[in-house]
Amino acid sequence: MARVEPVVGEPAAVADLGAERALLVADVHAGIEVGLRYERGVELDSRANERRERLCDLVAETDADRLVVLGDLAHRIGAPDGDEREELEALIRAVTDRVPMTLVEGNHDAGVAEAFAADLDVIGPEGGRLGRGSASSVAVCHGHTWPDPALRDADVICTGHEHPQVRLEDSVGGSRVERAWLRGTLDPAAFTESGDTPGPPADPPELVVFPAFNERSGGTWVNVEGQSFLAPYLPAALPAADAYLLDGARLGDYRDI
């Protein structure tokens, strides 16, 4: 079976794909400070340098052969320009000077995929598989649209878009919100728009919902009643799923936190 192992303390994971070792992250949202300025009139200092350095450091620390971004590399929807494009250019150049980079196209990435087609390998919104030809397989998609049903034949499916977070309260009423992983066995029928099930019986894959790499991008409070999931197949595709903090702490089923 393929394994996708989180990097302790980071919103990133490593997948061994036979001949290649991949570092996976989701929802980088480069240029988010520019977007917040235009969208909400919020002024924040740019963390572009920190994001770029963190990604490059993680590539080195994990000895990765490739970086895979599970969608929303950029923040603003449409063709990138201005400060956002400058951040993307610097980030992509810094990474690809070290290893190849794959972008799984998210709802914010149509302009990015086109603008940087010569620098990136691109997997479309329907998703695809990594490590073809190896004994195990990892499938990837962003999560904003219904994925290719063929992804269900993989051992593990990695998805982003949701930005899962948990709200934790202490005994005296204090609370904090932390990014979290969701991991559980996929309900194959709920993973497709038609609701069909695979023909031959097989062990369903594990579904791993990645926390957002960008800590400023907000998210879904998965353990708070009334919060709506963003992905069309969630929460139905995860009838049971454990939540994990970035430090590796297992919180149990996210519905019971």
Secondary structure, DSSP 8 states (H G I E B T S, - for coil): ---EEE-TTSS-EEEE-SS-EEEEE----BTHHHHHHHHH-------HHHHHHHHHHHHHHTT-SEEEE-S-SBSSSSS--HHHHHHHHHHHHHHHTTS-EEEE--TT-HHHHHHTTTT-EEE-TT-EEESTTSSS-EEEE-SSS---GGGGGSSEEEE-SS-EEEEEE-TTS-EEEEEEEEEEE--GGGGSSS----SS-----EEEE---S-TTS--EETTSTT---SSTTTTTT-SS-EEEETT--EEEEGGG-
